[in-house]
Amino acid sequence: MGLKGHFIEQAKRANKRVVFPEGADERIQKAAEVLKKEGIASPVLIGNTGELTSLASQRGIDLTGIDIIDPVSSPLRSDLVLLYSESRKVKQGVAERILRKDIVFGGMLLASGNVDAMVAGAATTTASVIQAAALTVGYATGISTPSSFL
């Protein structure tokens, strides 16, 4: 087994939930389908449930068993708004507006422990991904400058 196969087997054993805030992107939907079918991870897509399932159906993508969280109607929304408001020391109204962005909502799912990882950047600029991560999850101790890689 090669290095890639080793990582895939590790991921299968770990059985982690991975959020994808760009749930309408075709590449993301295909990746989520593969992750679910091969048992590599439990994908969570962010977006309007009706829109995402419609797009997936048009594309021939099977989202069966994949969690879709609509940030507008999610029962988690009020808890995430409160958590963001308290952690960033901003008014709840400000937090409410900021969490309308799927990328920030996904980051707060990670910060709150509702998911184990977030993958973004397929349809969102690197700067926006880094900004959302900094606002929600923050930096590890000793890290003050963000970076990215492909």
Salt bridges, closest charged atoms under 4 A:
GLU9 OE2 - LYS12 NZ 3.65
ASP25 OD2 - ARG27 NH2 2.83
GLU26 OE2 - LYS30 NZ 3.45
GLU33 OE2 - LYS37 NZ 3.28
ASP67 OD2 - ARG17 NH1 2.67
GLU96 OE2 - ARG77 NE 2.75
